[in-house]
Amino acid sequence: MEDVKTFRTKTGYCHITPDQIILNKDAVLDTSEKMTESDGVVKIVLVYILFAAYLIYSAYGDFGRGENVMAGILALVAVGLIYAIAISLDNSGTPVIDRSSIKKVEFTTGKKGLTRSVFVVRFKNKKGKIKKRLIMLPGSLNNGAEETEKALQIMRAEKLIL
């Protein structure tokens, strides 16, 4: 696999091949290992939904006991959590994205010391739904500026970003 270009991410490496984007923890792309196409985001969202339901239940109980301030705080946290769940439903955790299914790749520059630079890859999954995969780049403590520049050069060379 001579045509593989690799750059570091927050949690591992991103390998750009002529037909796929592959995210894994190793610097060397091992084609013998089976890459799972499953989407782990669903399990996390389920946990958040259960936690939001518990918060609503607790807020209702506190309101019934006359503890209106605590009920209000719990209700606000539950509403915020439900909002976060709603906007993250189109996220995907898949480690393999076919380049033919990519609709758009966006780049957001991080604020030094505050946020990380990130690529947002929008693609069509096997069920035909448009999903979003975040590729977080290393932060400022991990040589982030140089790694971000390298990643941008690779994405531009591969014509994923114009």
C-alpha positions in Angstrom: 0.0 0.0 0.0 2.2 2.8 -1.3 -0.6 5.2 -1.8 -1.5 5.5 1.9 -1.0 9.0 3.4 -1.1 9.2 7.2 -1.5 11.9 9.8 -1.9 12.0 13.6 -5.3 12.5 15.3 -6.2 13.1 18.9 -6.6 9.3 19.6 -4.5 7.7 16.9 -3.9 8.0 13.2 -5.9 8.8 10.0 -4.9 6.8 6.9 -6.0 8.2 3.6 -6.1 5.6 0.8 -7.3 6.0 -2.8 -10.7 4.5 -1.8 -11.1 5.0 1.9 -10.4 7.0 5.0 -9.4 4.7 7.9 -9.0 5.8 11.5 -7.2 3.6 13.9 -4.7 3.7 16.9 -1.7 2.5 15.0 0.7 4.4 12.8 1.0 1.5 10.4 -2.1 0.5 8.6 -2.6 -3.3 9.1 -4.9 -4.5 6.3 -5.2 -7.9 7.8 -7.1 -6.7 10.8 -10.9 -6.6 10.5 -12.1 -3.0 10.8 -15.6 -2.9 12.3 -18.2 -0.8 10.5 -20.5 -0.6 13.5 -21.5 2.7 14.9 -20.8 2.9 18.7 -22.6 6.3 19.0 -25.9 4.6 19.5 -24.9 3.0 22.8 -23.6 6.3 24.2 -26.8 8.1 23.1 -28.9 5.4 24.9 -27.0 6.0 28.1 -27.6 9.7 27.8 -31.3 9.2 27.2 -31.6 7.1 30.3 -29.7 9.7 32.3 -32.0 12.5 31.0 -35.1 10.4 31.9 -33.7 10.0 35.4 -33.2 13.7 35.7 -36.7 14.4 34.6 -38.1 11.9 37.1 -36.0 13.5 39.9 -37.1 17.0 38.9 -40.8 15.8 39.0 -40.3 14.3 42.4 -38.6 17.4 43.7 -41.3 19.6 42.3 -43.9 17.4 44.1 -42.1 17.9 47.4 -42.0 21.6 47.0 -38.3 21.9 46.2 -38.8 24.1 43.2 -35.2 25.4 42.8 -33.7 21.9 42.7 -36.5 20.8 40.3 -35.8 23.7 38.0 -32.0 23.0 38.0 -32.6 19.3 37.2 -35.1 20.2 34.5 -32.7 22.6 32.9 -29.9 20.1 32.9 -32.3 17.5 31.4 -33.3 19.9 28.6 -29.7 20.7 27.8 -28.9 17.0 27.7 -31.8 16.2 25.4 -30.7 19.1 23.1 -27.2 17.7 23.0 -28.6 14.2 22.2 -30.7 15.7 19.4 -27.8 17.4 17.7 -25.5 14.4 18.0 -27.9 11.9 16.4 -26.2 12.3 13.0 -22.7 11.7 14.4 -20.9 8.5 13.5 -18.1 6.6 15.1 -17.2 4.4 12.2 -13.5 3.9 11.6 -13.8 3.3 7.9 -15.4 5.8 5.4 -15.5 5.0 1.7 -14.3 8.0 -0.3 -17.1 7.5 -2.8 -19.7 8.1 -0.1 -18.1 11.4 1.1 -20.3 14.4 0.5 -18.3 17.2 2.1 -15.2 17.7 4.3 -15.0 20.8 6.4 -12.1 22.1 8.5 -12.4 24.1 11.6 -9.3 25.8 13.1 -8.8 25.4 16.8 -8.2 28.3 19.2 -4.7 27.9 20.7 -5.0 26.5 24.2 -8.9 26.3 24.1 -10.0 24.0 21.3 -8.6 21.6 18.8 -8.7 21.8 15.0 -11.1 19.3 13.6 -12.2 17.9 10.2 -15.9 17.2 9.8 -16.5 14.5 7.2 -20.1 14.3 6.0 -20.8 11.0 4.2 -23.6 8.6 3.3 -23.7 5.5 5.4 -24.8 2.0 4.2 -28.4 2.8 5.1 -28.4 5.9 2.9 -28.4 8.4 5.8 -26.0 11.4 5.8 -23.7 11.1 8.9 -21.0 13.2 10.3 -17.6 11.9 11.5 -15.3 14.2 13.5 -11.6 13.8 13.0 -10.1 15.6 16.0 -6.4 16.7 15.5 -3.8 16.8 18.2 -3.9 19.8 20.6 -1.3 22.4 21.4 0.5 20.2 23.9 1.1 17.5 21.4 2.7 19.4 18.6 -0.7 20.4 17.3 0.2 23.2 14.9 2.7 21.1 12.9 0.4 18.1 12.8 -2.6 20.3 11.8 -0.5 21.7 8.9 0.5 18.2 7.8 -3.1 17.0 7.9 -4.3 20.0 5.9 -1.6 19.4 3.2 -2.6 15.7 2.9 -6.4 16.6 2.7 -5.7 19.2 0.1 -3.4 16.9 -1.9 -6.1 14.2 -1.9 -8.7 16.8 -3.0 -10.9 16.2 0.0 -10.6 19.9 1.0 -10.4 22.6 -1.7 
